[in-house]
Structure formats: structure tokens, C-alpha cells
Amino acid sequence: MRFDNLKPNTTVRGAIFPEPVQVILIVPMGDSIKLVGKGTKSGKVYEPILNTKQLEKLETSPEKEPFTGDSKHFRLGMRPCDWAGI
């Protein structure tokens, strides 16, 4: 991951964190950055200072989930069930 990809509301994962972390703030510190984030499960605040190698090991999730699913499967899931008397 590159520094450019990090921005508030992005969710990051990696061995550095015990859970997915939502980015709140990024503070540049020379060749490193301070990432302030909140755990998505625990709500715990994390404030690690990450160097370039640590940053490369992080994975990000998109801010918004893509709508790339199969519309046929969606329609099947939304159909009323005949067996339920609906």
C-alpha cells in the first residue's frame, strides 16, 4: 500500500493490528507516518508510527462496497416464497 491510498474512512488490515482499523487521521513524519485509527470491532484507538515497509504490508478495503453482484441472484433472493404462504 502507498501513502497516497490512505485517507480518512478507509479500513486497513494487517499483522500490525489485531482487527480491521478505520483510519481517522494520517500525520506525515518524515519518511514515516502516524496513523490514527479506530478498531471496527472493539472501538479501541490505535496510533502506530509506520515506516514504508510496514505500510506496504497493509491492505485496504474500499470506502464504499462495490455493487458488482449478479442481479439474477438478487432477484431470486427478493422473490416471495410460495411455501411460506406469502
PyMOL Python script that loads the backbone (N, CA, C, O; Angstrom):
from pymol import cmd

cmd.read_pdbstr("""\
ATOM      1  N   MET A   1       0.845  -1.174   0.000  1.00  0.00           N
ATOM      2  CA  MET A   1       0.000   0.000   0.000  1.00  0.00           C
ATOM      3  C   MET A   1       0.887   1.233   0.000  1.00  0.00           C
ATOM      4  O   MET A   1       1.964   1.249   0.596  1.00  0.00           O
ATOM      5  N   ARG A   2       0.416   2.246  -0.672  1.00  0.00           N
ATOM      6  CA  ARG A   2       1.150   3.504  -0.698  1.00  0.00           C
ATOM      7  C   ARG A   2       0.472   4.511   0.213  1.00  0.00           C
ATOM      8  O   ARG A   2      -0.713   4.398   0.528  1.00  0.00           O
ATOM      9  N   PHE A   3       1.243   5.483   0.622  1.00  0.00           N
ATOM     10  CA  PHE A   3       0.728   6.545   1.488  1.00  0.00           C
ATOM     11  C   PHE A   3      -0.456   7.255   0.838  1.00  0.00           C
ATOM     12  O   PHE A   3      -1.391   7.667   1.526  1.00  0.00           O
ATOM     13  N   ASP A   4      -0.416   7.401  -0.496  1.00  0.00           N
ATOM     14  CA  ASP A   4      -1.494   8.094  -1.228  1.00  0.00           C
ATOM     15  C   ASP A   4      -2.846   7.407  -1.062  1.00  0.00           C
ATOM     16  O   ASP A   4      -3.887   8.062  -1.125  1.00  0.00           O
ATOM     17  N   ASN A   5      -2.836   6.095  -0.852  1.00  0.00           N
ATOM     18  CA  ASN A   5      -4.084   5.339  -0.737  1.00  0.00           C
ATOM     19  C   ASN A   5      -4.737   5.485   0.630  1.00  0.00           C
ATOM     20  O   ASN A   5      -5.917   5.172   0.790  1.00  0.00           O
ATOM     21  N   LEU A   6      -3.992   5.952   1.604  1.00  0.00           N
ATOM     22  CA  LEU A   6      -4.535   6.114   2.952  1.00  0.00           C
ATOM     23  C   LEU A   6      -5.265   7.438   3.070  1.00  0.00           C
ATOM     24  O   LEU A   6      -4.714   8.494   2.762  1.00  0.00           O
ATOM     25  N   LYS A   7      -6.503   7.372   3.515  1.00  0.00           N
ATOM     26  CA  LYS A   7      -7.267   8.581   3.768  1.00  0.00           C
ATOM     27  C   LYS A   7      -8.336   8.255   4.808  1.00  0.00           C
ATOM     28  O   LYS A   7      -8.654   7.084   5.014  1.00  0.00           O
ATOM     29  N   PRO A   8      -8.886   9.254   5.454  1.00  0.00           N
ATOM     30  CA  PRO A   8      -9.911   9.003   6.464  1.00  0.00           C
ATOM     31  C   PRO A   8     -11.069   8.163   5.916  1.00  0.00           C
ATOM     32  O   PRO A   8     -11.459   8.288   4.755  1.00  0.00           O
ATOM     33  N   ASN A   9     -11.594   7.319   6.771  1.00  0.00           N
ATOM     34  CA  ASN A   9     -12.705   6.394   6.499  1.00  0.00           C
ATOM     35  C   ASN A   9     -12.304   5.156   5.728  1.00  0.00           C
ATOM     36  O   ASN A   9     -13.152   4.303   5.465  1.00  0.00           O
ATOM     37  N   THR A  10     -11.018   5.025   5.348  1.00  0.00           N
ATOM     38  CA  THR A  10     -10.540   3.799   4.728  1.00  0.00           C
ATOM     39  C   THR A  10     -10.316   2.778   5.836  1.00  0.00           C
ATOM     40  O   THR A  10      -9.857   3.136   6.921  1.00  0.00           O
ATOM     41  N   THR A  11     -10.632   1.521   5.580  1.00  0.00           N
ATOM     42  CA  THR A  11     -10.385   0.462   6.552  1.00  0.00           C
ATOM     43  C   THR A  11      -9.122  -0.281   6.143  1.00  0.00           C
ATOM     44  O   THR A  11      -8.979  -0.689   4.990  1.00  0.00           O
ATOM     45  N   VAL A  12      -8.198  -0.455   7.098  1.00  0.00           N
ATOM     46  CA  VAL A  12      -6.938  -1.148   6.830  1.00  0.00           C
ATOM     47  C   VAL A  12      -6.858  -2.414   7.672  1.00  0.00           C
ATOM     48  O   VAL A  12      -7.430  -2.502   8.759  1.00  0.00           O
ATOM     49  N   ARG A  13      -6.123  -3.402   7.131  1.00  0.00           N
ATOM     50  CA  ARG A  13      -5.885  -4.664   7.826  1.00  0.00           C
ATOM     51  C   ARG A  13      -4.414  -5.008   7.669  1.00  0.00           C
ATOM     52  O   ARG A  13      -3.769  -4.621   6.695  1.00  0.00           O
ATOM     53  N   GLY A  14      -3.897  -5.740   8.642  1.00  0.00           N
ATOM     54  CA  GLY A  14      -2.521  -6.194   8.559  1.00  0.00           C
ATOM     55  C   GLY A  14      -2.073  -6.774   9.881  1.00  0.00           C
ATOM     56  O   GLY A  14      -2.773  -6.666  10.888  1.00  0.00           O
ATOM     57  N   ALA A  15      -0.899  -7.392   9.875  1.00  0.00           N
ATOM     58  CA  ALA A  15      -0.364  -8.031  11.077  1.00  0.00           C
ATOM     59  C   ALA A  15      -0.094  -7.020  12.196  1.00  0.00           C
ATOM     60  O   ALA A  15       0.020  -7.401  13.361  1.00  0.00           O
ATOM     61  N   ILE A  16       0.006  -5.761  11.852  1.00  0.00           N
ATOM     62  CA  ILE A  16       0.265  -4.710  12.836  1.00  0.00           C
ATOM     63  C   ILE A  16      -0.923  -4.546  13.777  1.00  0.00           C
ATOM     64  O   ILE A  16      -0.757  -4.206  14.949  1.00  0.00           O
ATOM     65  N   PHE A  17      -2.117  -4.791  13.254  1.00  0.00           N
ATOM     66  CA  PHE A  17      -3.354  -4.590  14.017  1.00  0.00           C
ATOM     67  C   PHE A  17      -4.030  -5.923  14.308  1.00  0.00           C
ATOM     68  O   PHE A  17      -4.010  -6.817  13.462  1.00  0.00           O
ATOM     69  N   PRO A  18      -4.633  -6.078  15.496  1.00  0.00           N
ATOM     70  CA  PRO A  18      -5.341  -7.311  15.815  1.00  0.00           C
ATOM     71  C   PRO A  18      -6.752  -7.376  15.213  1.00  0.00           C
ATOM     72  O   PRO A  18      -7.434  -8.393  15.341  1.00  0.00           O
ATOM     73  N   GLU A  19      -7.182  -6.310  14.569  1.00  0.00           N
ATOM     74  CA  GLU A  19      -8.521  -6.224  13.988  1.00  0.00           C
ATOM     75  C   GLU A  19      -8.495  -5.197  12.857  1.00  0.00           C
ATOM     76  O   GLU A  19      -7.550  -4.413  12.765  1.00  0.00           O
ATOM     77  N   PRO A  20      -9.523  -5.186  11.988  1.00  0.00           N
ATOM     78  CA  PRO A  20      -9.596  -4.126  10.979  1.00  0.00           C
ATOM     79  C   PRO A  20      -9.704  -2.763  11.672  1.00  0.00           C
ATOM     80  O   PRO A  20     -10.374  -2.624  12.695  1.00  0.00           O
ATOM     81  N   VAL A  21      -9.035  -1.768  11.095  1.00  0.00           N
ATOM     82  CA  VAL A  21      -8.979  -0.433  11.698  1.00  0.00           C
ATOM     83  C   VAL A  21      -9.440   0.606  10.676  1.00  0.00           C
ATOM     84  O   VAL A  21      -8.962   0.639   9.542  1.00  0.00           O
ATOM     85  N   GLN A  22     -10.379   1.452  11.103  1.00  0.00           N
ATOM     86  CA  GLN A  22     -10.850   2.545  10.247  1.00  0.00           C
ATOM     87  C   GLN A  22      -9.963   3.760  10.490  1.00  0.00           C
ATOM     88  O   GLN A  22      -9.814   4.211  11.626  1.00  0.00           O
ATOM     89  N   VAL A  23      -9.379   4.286   9.422  1.00  0.00           N
ATOM     90  CA  VAL A  23      -8.461   5.416   9.511  1.00  0.00           C
ATOM     91  C   VAL A  23      -9.227   6.682   9.885  1.00  0.00           C
ATOM     92  O   VAL A  23     -10.246   7.010   9.279  1.00  0.00           O
ATOM     93  N   ILE A  24      -8.716   7.384  10.894  1.00  0.00           N
ATOM     94  CA  ILE A  24      -9.300   8.659  11.317  1.00  0.00           C
ATOM     95  C   ILE A  24      -8.430   9.809  10.824  1.00  0.00           C
ATOM     96  O   ILE A  24      -8.942  10.811  10.324  1.00  0.00           O
ATOM     97  N   LEU A  25      -7.097   9.659  10.966  1.00  0.00           N
ATOM     98  CA  LEU A  25      -6.170  10.744  10.653  1.00  0.00           C
ATOM     99  C   LEU A  25      -4.828  10.169  10.246  1.00  0.00           C
ATOM    100  O   LEU A  25      -4.400   9.144  10.778  1.00  0.00           O
ATOM    101  N   ILE A  26      -4.164  10.820   9.311  1.00  0.00           N
ATOM    102  CA  ILE A  26      -2.812  10.473   8.881  1.00  0.00           C
ATOM    103  C   ILE A  26      -1.921  11.679   9.133  1.00  0.00           C
ATOM    104  O   ILE A  26      -2.238  12.788   8.706  1.00  0.00           O
ATOM    105  N   VAL A  27      -0.798  11.465   9.832  1.00  0.00           N
ATOM    106  CA  VAL A  27       0.134  12.551  10.116  1.00  0.00           C
ATOM    107  C   VAL A  27       1.498  12.187   9.528  1.00  0.00           C
ATOM    108  O   VAL A  27       2.148  11.273  10.036  1.00  0.00           O
ATOM    109  N   PRO A  28       1.955  12.877   8.466  1.00  0.00           N
ATOM    110  CA  PRO A  28       3.283  12.613   7.918  1.00  0.00           C
ATOM    111  C   PRO A  28       4.368  12.952   8.945  1.00  0.00           C
ATOM    112  O   PRO A  28       4.287  13.965   9.640  1.00  0.00           O
ATOM    113  N   MET A  29       5.383  12.086   9.026  1.00  0.00           N
ATOM    114  CA  MET A  29       6.502  12.288   9.961  1.00  0.00           C
ATOM    115  C   MET A  29       7.803  11.916   9.252  1.00  0.00           C
ATOM    116  O   MET A  29       8.403  10.882   9.545  1.00  0.00           O
ATOM    117  N   GLY A  30       8.228  12.752   8.332  1.00  0.00           N
ATOM    118  CA  GLY A  30       9.436  12.453   7.563  1.00  0.00           C
ATOM    119  C   GLY A  30       9.187  11.290   6.630  1.00  0.00           C
ATOM    120  O   GLY A  30       8.299  11.358   5.780  1.00  0.00           O
ATOM    121  N   ASP A  31       9.971  10.201   6.775  1.00  0.00           N
ATOM    122  CA  ASP A  31       9.799   9.004   5.943  1.00  0.00           C
ATOM    123  C   ASP A  31       8.723   8.071   6.482  1.00  0.00           C
ATOM    124  O   ASP A  31       8.416   7.057   5.855  1.00  0.00           O
ATOM    125  N   SER A  32       8.158   8.393   7.615  1.00  0.00           N
ATOM    126  CA  SER A  32       7.133   7.569   8.247  1.00  0.00           C
ATOM    127  C   SER A  32       5.819   8.343   8.335  1.00  0.00           C
ATOM    128  O   SER A  32       5.751   9.530   8.016  1.00  0.00           O
ATOM    129  N   ILE A  33       4.783   7.637   8.776  1.00  0.00           N
ATOM    130  CA  ILE A  33       3.505   8.304   9.030  1.00  0.00           C
ATOM    131  C   ILE A  33       2.959   7.812  10.366  1.00  0.00           C
ATOM    132  O   ILE A  33       3.234   6.692  10.798  1.00  0.00           O
ATOM    133  N   LYS A  34       2.194   8.663  10.996  1.00  0.00           N
ATOM    134  CA  LYS A  34       1.452   8.250  12.185  1.00  0.00           C
ATOM    135  C   LYS A  34       0.018   8.049  11.731  1.00  0.00           C
ATOM    136  O   LYS A  34      -0.614   8.966  11.208  1.00  0.00           O
ATOM    137  N   LEU A  35      -0.487   6.844  11.935  1.00  0.00           N
ATOM    138  CA  LEU A  35      -1.853   6.520  11.552  1.00  0.00           C
ATOM    139  C   LEU A  35      -2.689   6.490  12.827  1.00  0.00           C
ATOM    140  O   LEU A  35      -2.391   5.731  13.750  1.00  0.00           O
ATOM    141  N   VAL A  36      -3.715   7.299  12.879  1.00  0.00           N
ATOM    142  CA  VAL A  36      -4.647   7.276  13.999  1.00  0.00           C
ATOM    143  C   VAL A  36      -5.902   6.606  13.480  1.00  0.00           C
ATOM    144  O   VAL A  36      -6.515   7.077  12.522  1.00  0.00           O
ATOM    145  N   GLY A  37      -6.287   5.497  14.117  1.00  0.00           N
ATOM    146  CA  GLY A  37      -7.446   4.753  13.649  1.00  0.00           C
ATOM    147  C   GLY A  37      -8.215   4.129  14.791  1.00  0.00           C
ATOM    148  O   GLY A  37      -7.749   4.069  15.929  1.00  0.00           O
ATOM    149  N   LYS A  38      -9.406   3.665  14.454  1.00  0.00           N
ATOM    150  CA  LYS A  38     -10.305   3.076  15.450  1.00  0.00           C
ATOM    151  C   LYS A  38     -10.643   1.651  15.021  1.00  0.00           C
ATOM    152  O   LYS A  38     -11.032   1.423  13.876  1.00  0.00           O
ATOM    153  N   GLY A  39     -10.497   0.699  15.931  1.00  0.00           N
ATOM    154  CA  GLY A  39     -10.834  -0.689  15.644  1.00  0.00           C
ATOM    155  C   GLY A  39     -12.306  -0.836  15.322  1.00  0.00           C
ATOM    156  O   GLY A  39     -13.155  -0.294  16.030  1.00  0.00           O
ATOM    157  N   THR A  40     -12.620  -1.567  14.255  1.00  0.00           N
ATOM    158  CA  THR A  40     -14.014  -1.707  13.839  1.00  0.00           C
ATOM    159  C   THR A  40     -14.812  -2.622  14.750  1.00  0.00           C
ATOM    160  O   THR A  40     -16.040  -2.541  14.779  1.00  0.00           O
ATOM    161  N   LYS A  41     -14.136  -3.496  15.500  1.00  0.00           N
ATOM    162  CA  LYS A  41     -14.842  -4.413  16.398  1.00  0.00           C
ATOM    163  C   LYS A  41     -14.835  -3.921  17.838  1.00  0.00           C
ATOM    164  O   LYS A  41     -15.864  -3.946  18.513  1.00  0.00           O
ATOM    165  N   SER A  42     -13.672  -3.473  18.309  1.00  0.00           N
ATOM    166  CA  SER A  42     -13.533  -3.101  19.720  1.00  0.00           C
ATOM    167  C   SER A  42     -13.747  -1.615  19.989  1.00  0.00           C
ATOM    168  O   SER A  42     -14.076  -1.220  21.108  1.00  0.00           O
ATOM    169  N   GLY A  43     -13.557  -0.791  18.951  1.00  0.00           N
ATOM    170  CA  GLY A  43     -13.629   0.654  19.148  1.00  0.00           C
ATOM    171  C   GLY A  43     -12.351   1.230  19.748  1.00  0.00           C
ATOM    172  O   GLY A  43     -12.276   2.428  20.021  1.00  0.00           O
ATOM    173  N   LYS A  44     -11.346   0.378  19.953  1.00  0.00           N
ATOM    174  CA  LYS A  44     -10.067   0.814  20.516  1.00  0.00           C
ATOM    175  C   LYS A  44      -9.345   1.726  19.525  1.00  0.00           C
ATOM    176  O   LYS A  44      -9.396   1.508  18.314  1.00  0.00           O
ATOM    177  N   VAL A  45      -8.670   2.750  20.055  1.00  0.00           N
ATOM    178  CA  VAL A  45      -7.917   3.681  19.212  1.00  0.00           C
ATOM    179  C   VAL A  45      -6.478   3.190  19.080  1.00  0.00           C
ATOM    180  O   VAL A  45      -5.833   2.852  20.072  1.00  0.00           O
ATOM    181  N   TYR A  46      -5.986   3.154  17.848  1.00  0.00           N
ATOM    182  CA  TYR A  46      -4.608   2.754  17.544  1.00  0.00           C
ATOM    183  C   TYR A  46      -3.875   3.955  16.972  1.00  0.00           C
ATOM    184  O   TYR A  46      -4.433   4.707  16.174  1.00  0.00           O
ATOM    185  N   GLU A  47      -2.609   4.137  17.383  1.00  0.00           N
ATOM    186  CA  GLU A  47      -1.807   5.264  16.910  1.00  0.00           C
ATOM    187  C   GLU A  47      -0.375   4.840  16.579  1.00  0.00           C
ATOM    188  O   GLU A  47       0.565   5.412  17.129  1.00  0.00           O
ATOM    189  N   PRO A  48      -0.180   3.858  15.700  1.00  0.00           N
ATOM    190  CA  PRO A  48       1.185   3.439  15.385  1.00  0.00           C
ATOM    191  C   PRO A  48       1.892   4.416  14.449  1.00  0.00           C
ATOM    192  O   PRO A  48       1.255   5.122  13.667  1.00  0.00           O
ATOM    193  N   ILE A  49       3.201   4.441  14.545  1.00  0.00           N
ATOM    194  CA  ILE A  49       4.037   5.160  13.581  1.00  0.00           C
ATOM    195  C   ILE A  49       4.570   4.093  12.639  1.00  0.00           C
ATOM    196  O   ILE A  49       5.264   3.171  13.068  1.00  0.00           O
ATOM    197  N   LEU A  50       4.250   4.215  11.364  1.00  0.00           N
ATOM    198  CA  LEU A  50       4.571   3.190  10.381  1.00  0.00           C
ATOM    199  C   LEU A  50       5.633   3.664   9.405  1.00  0.00           C
ATOM    200  O   LEU A  50       5.565   4.779   8.887  1.00  0.00           O
ATOM    201  N   ASN A  51       6.623   2.800   9.157  1.00  0.00           N
ATOM    202  CA  ASN A  51       7.614   3.109   8.129  1.00  0.00           C
ATOM    203  C   ASN A  51       7.119   2.557   6.790  1.00  0.00           C
ATOM    204  O   ASN A  51       6.047   1.955   6.726  1.00  0.00           O
ATOM    205  N   THR A  52       7.870   2.755   5.757  1.00  0.00           N
ATOM    206  CA  THR A  52       7.454   2.362   4.406  1.00  0.00           C
ATOM    207  C   THR A  52       7.217   0.864   4.300  1.00  0.00           C
ATOM    208  O   THR A  52       6.246   0.440   3.673  1.00  0.00           O
ATOM    209  N   LYS A  53       8.085   0.051   4.900  1.00  0.00           N
ATOM    210  CA  LYS A  53       7.938  -1.409   4.825  1.00  0.00           C
ATOM    211  C   LYS A  53       6.671  -1.876   5.532  1.00  0.00           C
ATOM    212  O   LYS A  53       5.976  -2.763   5.035  1.00  0.00           O
ATOM    213  N   GLN A  54       6.369  -1.294   6.675  1.00  0.00           N
ATOM    214  CA  GLN A  54       5.145  -1.655   7.396  1.00  0.00           C
ATOM    215  C   GLN A  54       3.908  -1.228   6.615  1.00  0.00           C
ATOM    216  O   GLN A  54       2.907  -1.944   6.573  1.00  0.00           O
ATOM    217  N   LEU A  55       3.988  -0.079   6.011  1.00  0.00           N
ATOM    218  CA  LEU A  55       2.876   0.447   5.225  1.00  0.00           C
ATOM    219  C   LEU A  55       2.574  -0.447   4.026  1.00  0.00           C
ATOM    220  O   LEU A  55       1.410  -0.634   3.671  1.00  0.00           O
ATOM    221  N   GLU A  56       3.608  -0.999   3.403  1.00  0.00           N
ATOM    222  CA  GLU A  56       3.435  -1.875   2.246  1.00  0.00           C
ATOM    223  C   GLU A  56       2.701  -3.159   2.603  1.00  0.00           C
ATOM    224  O   GLU A  56       2.078  -3.773   1.737  1.00  0.00           O
ATOM    225  N   LYS A  57       2.763  -3.574   3.860  1.00  0.00           N
ATOM    226  CA  LYS A  57       2.130  -4.826   4.294  1.00  0.00           C
ATOM    227  C   LYS A  57       0.648  -4.663   4.624  1.00  0.00           C
ATOM    228  O   LYS A  57      -0.043  -5.657   4.847  1.00  0.00           O
ATOM    229  N   LEU A  58       0.154  -3.438   4.658  1.00  0.00           N
ATOM    230  CA  LEU A  58      -1.255  -3.206   4.968  1.00  0.00           C
ATOM    231  C   LEU A  58      -2.127  -3.401   3.741  1.00  0.00           C
ATOM    232  O   LEU A  58      -1.703  -3.133   2.616  1.00  0.00           O
ATOM    233  N   GLU A  59      -3.346  -3.870   3.963  1.00  0.00           N
ATOM    234  CA  GLU A  59      -4.340  -3.998   2.901  1.00  0.00           C
ATOM    235  C   GLU A  59      -5.479  -3.047   3.222  1.00  0.00           C
ATOM    236  O   GLU A  59      -5.790  -2.817   4.391  1.00  0.00           O
ATOM    237  N   THR A  60      -6.105  -2.492   2.188  1.00  0.00           N
ATOM    238  CA  THR A  60      -7.223  -1.578   2.410  1.00  0.00           C
ATOM    239  C   THR A  60      -8.510  -2.149   1.857  1.00  0.00           C
ATOM    240  O   THR A  60      -8.499  -2.974   0.943  1.00  0.00           O
ATOM    241  N   SER A  61      -9.605  -1.707   2.414  1.00  0.00           N
ATOM    242  CA  SER A  61     -10.936  -2.010   1.905  1.00  0.00           C
ATOM    243  C   SER A  61     -11.485  -0.713   1.328  1.00  0.00           C
ATOM    244  O   SER A  61     -11.141   0.370   1.801  1.00  0.00           O
ATOM    245  N   PRO A  62     -12.336  -0.815   0.311  1.00  0.00           N
ATOM    246  CA  PRO A  62     -12.899   0.413  -0.251  1.00  0.00           C
ATOM    247  C   PRO A  62     -13.794   1.130   0.746  1.00  0.00           C
ATOM    248  O   PRO A  62     -14.377   0.510   1.635  1.00  0.00           O
ATOM    249  N   GLU A  63     -13.895   2.451   0.585  1.00  0.00           N
ATOM    250  CA  GLU A  63     -14.764   3.239   1.454  1.00  0.00           C
ATOM    251  C   GLU A  63     -16.214   2.807   1.310  1.00  0.00           C
ATOM    252  O   GLU A  63     -16.959   2.756   2.289  1.00  0.00           O
ATOM    253  N   LYS A  64     -16.605   2.496   0.082  1.00  0.00           N
ATOM    254  CA  LYS A  64     -17.964   2.027  -0.184  1.00  0.00           C
ATOM    255  C   LYS A  64     -17.866   0.684  -0.874  1.00  0.00           C
ATOM    256  O   LYS A  64     -17.005   0.482  -1.730  1.00  0.00           O
ATOM    257  N   GLU A  65     -18.743  -0.232  -0.509  1.00  0.00           N
ATOM    258  CA  GLU A  65     -18.747  -1.545  -1.143  1.00  0.00           C
ATOM    259  C   GLU A  65     -19.181  -1.413  -2.600  1.00  0.00           C
ATOM    260  O   GLU A  65     -20.129  -0.688  -2.902  1.00  0.00           O
ATOM    261  N   PRO A  66     -18.493  -2.109  -3.501  1.00  0.00           N
ATOM    262  CA  PRO A  66     -18.882  -2.041  -4.908  1.00  0.00           C
ATOM    263  C   PRO A  66     -20.179  -2.806  -5.153  1.00  0.00           C
ATOM    264  O   PRO A  66     -20.438  -3.818  -4.502  1.00  0.00           O
ATOM    265  N   PHE A  67     -20.984  -2.329  -6.079  1.00  0.00           N
ATOM    266  CA  PHE A  67     -22.214  -3.004  -6.455  1.00  0.00           C
ATOM    267  C   PHE A  67     -21.956  -3.790  -7.734  1.00  0.00           C
ATOM    268  O   PHE A  67     -22.412  -3.414  -8.814  1.00  0.00           O
ATOM    269  N   THR A  68     -21.225  -4.874  -7.595  1.00  0.00           N
ATOM    270  CA  THR A  68     -20.851  -5.666  -8.758  1.00  0.00           C
ATOM    271  C   THR A  68     -21.465  -7.062  -8.717  1.00  0.00           C
ATOM    272  O   THR A  68     -21.021  -7.952  -9.443  1.00  0.00           O
ATOM    273  N   GLY A  69     -22.471  -7.262  -7.883  1.00  0.00           N
ATOM    274  CA  GLY A  69     -23.089  -8.577  -7.753  1.00  0.00           C
ATOM    275  C   GLY A  69     -23.948  -8.937  -8.946  1.00  0.00           C
ATOM    276  O   GLY A  69     -24.218  -8.105  -9.812  1.00  0.00           O
ATOM    277  N   ASP A  70     -24.371 -10.190  -8.978  1.00  0.00           N
ATOM    278  CA  ASP A  70     -25.221 -10.707 -10.045  1.00  0.00           C
ATOM    279  C   ASP A  70     -26.673 -10.346  -9.742  1.00  0.00           C
ATOM    280  O   ASP A  70     -27.220 -10.779  -8.728  1.00  0.00           O
ATOM    281  N   SER A  71     -27.295  -9.563 -10.608  1.00  0.00           N
ATOM    282  CA  SER A  71     -28.659  -9.101 -10.367  1.00  0.00           C
ATOM    283  C   SER A  71     -29.662 -10.255 -10.366  1.00  0.00           C
ATOM    284  O   SER A  71     -30.703 -10.156  -9.717  1.00  0.00           O
ATOM    285  N   LYS A  72     -29.370 -11.341 -11.075  1.00  0.00           N
ATOM    286  CA  LYS A  72     -30.274 -12.504 -11.079  1.00  0.00           C
ATOM    287  C   LYS A  72     -30.356 -13.114  -9.684  1.00  0.00           C
ATOM    288  O   LYS A  72     -31.439 -13.483  -9.229  1.00  0.00           O
ATOM    289  N   HIS A  73     -29.225 -13.221  -9.010  1.00  0.00           N
ATOM    290  CA  HIS A  73     -29.221 -13.774  -7.651  1.00  0.00           C
ATOM    291  C   HIS A  73     -29.956 -12.855  -6.689  1.00  0.00           C
ATOM    292  O   HIS A  73     -30.624 -13.332  -5.771  1.00  0.00           O
ATOM    293  N   PHE A  74     -29.847 -11.573  -6.878  1.00  0.00           N
ATOM    294  CA  PHE A  74     -30.559 -10.627  -6.014  1.00  0.00           C
ATOM    295  C   PHE A  74     -32.060 -10.803  -6.176  1.00  0.00           C
ATOM    296  O   PHE A  74     -32.797 -10.859  -5.192  1.00  0.00           O
ATOM    297  N   ARG A  75     -32.508 -10.891  -7.420  1.00  0.00           N
ATOM    298  CA  ARG A  75     -33.944 -11.052  -7.671  1.00  0.00           C
ATOM    299  C   ARG A  75     -34.467 -12.350  -7.075  1.00  0.00           C
ATOM    300  O   ARG A  75     -35.569 -12.374  -6.526  1.00  0.00           O
ATOM    301  N   LEU A  76     -33.697 -13.428  -7.172  1.00  0.00           N
ATOM    302  CA  LEU A  76     -34.128 -14.695  -6.585  1.00  0.00           C
ATOM    303  C   LEU A  76     -34.286 -14.569  -5.072  1.00  0.00           C
ATOM    304  O   LEU A  76     -35.208 -15.140  -4.490  1.00  0.00           O
ATOM    305  N   GLY A  77     -33.400 -13.834  -4.449  1.00  0.00           N
ATOM    306  CA  GLY A  77     -33.466 -13.645  -3.008  1.00  0.00           C
ATOM    307  C   GLY A  77     -34.629 -12.760  -2.586  1.00  0.00           C
ATOM    308  O   GLY A  77     -35.096 -12.860  -1.451  1.00  0.00           O
ATOM    309  N   MET A  78     -35.100 -11.908  -3.464  1.00  0.00           N
ATOM    310  CA  MET A  78     -36.170 -10.975  -3.129  1.00  0.00           C
ATOM    311  C   MET A  78     -37.558 -11.515  -3.492  1.00  0.00           C
ATOM    312  O   MET A  78     -38.568 -10.909  -3.137  1.00  0.00           O
ATOM    313  N   ARG A  79     -37.611 -12.642  -4.193  1.00  0.00           N
ATOM    314  CA  ARG A  79     -38.910 -13.215  -4.582  1.00  0.00           C
ATOM    315  C   ARG A  79     -39.648 -13.722  -3.360  1.00  0.00           C
ATOM    316  O   ARG A  79     -39.022 -14.273  -2.455  1.00  0.00           O
ATOM    317  N   PRO A  80     -40.964 -13.553  -3.307  1.00  0.00           N
ATOM    318  CA  PRO A  80     -41.740 -14.122  -2.204  1.00  0.00           C
ATOM    319  C   PRO A  80     -41.711 -15.646  -2.266  1.00  0.00           C
ATOM    320  O   PRO A  80     -41.656 -16.228  -3.350  1.00  0.00           O
ATOM    321  N   CYS A  81     -41.746 -16.266  -1.141  1.00  0.00           N
ATOM    322  CA  CYS A  81     -41.719 -17.728  -1.066  1.00  0.00           C
ATOM    323  C   CYS A  81     -43.141 -18.266  -1.136  1.00  0.00           C
ATOM    324  O   CYS A  81     -43.989 -17.876  -0.333  1.00  0.00           O
ATOM    325  N   ASP A  82     -43.411 -19.155  -2.082  1.00  0.00           N
ATOM    326  CA  ASP A  82     -44.721 -19.768  -2.202  1.00  0.00           C
ATOM    327  C   ASP A  82     -44.992 -20.685  -1.013  1.00  0.00           C
ATOM    328  O   ASP A  82     -46.126 -20.776  -0.542  1.00  0.00           O
ATOM    329  N   TRP A  83     -43.958 -21.360  -0.532  1.00  0.00           N
ATOM    330  CA  TRP A  83     -44.145 -22.303   0.575  1.00  0.00           C
ATOM    331  C   TRP A  83     -44.413 -21.606   1.899  1.00  0.00           C
ATOM    332  O   TRP A  83     -44.889 -22.247   2.836  1.00  0.00           O
ATOM    333  N   ALA A  84     -44.121 -20.312   2.006  1.00  0.00           N
ATOM    334  CA  ALA A  84     -44.338 -19.592   3.267  1.00  0.00           C
ATOM    335  C   ALA A  84     -45.717 -18.956   3.308  1.00  0.00           C
ATOM    336  O   ALA A  84     -46.076 -18.303   4.288  1.00  0.00           O
ATOM    337  N   GLY A  85     -46.481 -19.144   2.259  1.00  0.00           N
ATOM    338  CA  GLY A  85     -47.821 -18.577   2.228  1.00  0.00           C
ATOM    339  C   GLY A  85     -47.841 -17.082   1.967  1.00  0.00           C
ATOM    340  O   GLY A  85     -48.821 -16.406   2.281  1.00  0.00           O
ATOM    341  N   ILE A  86     -46.766 -16.565   1.396  1.00  0.00           N
ATOM    342  CA  ILE A  86     -46.677 -15.127   1.135  1.00  0.00           C
ATOM    343  C   ILE A  86     -47.118 -14.844  -0.282  1.00  0.00           C
ATOM    344  O   ILE A  86     -47.119 -13.690  -0.710  1.00  0.00           O
TER     345      ILE A  86
END
""", "prot")
cmd.dss("prot")
cmd.show_as("cartoon", "prot")
cmd.util.cbc("prot")
cmd.orient("prot")
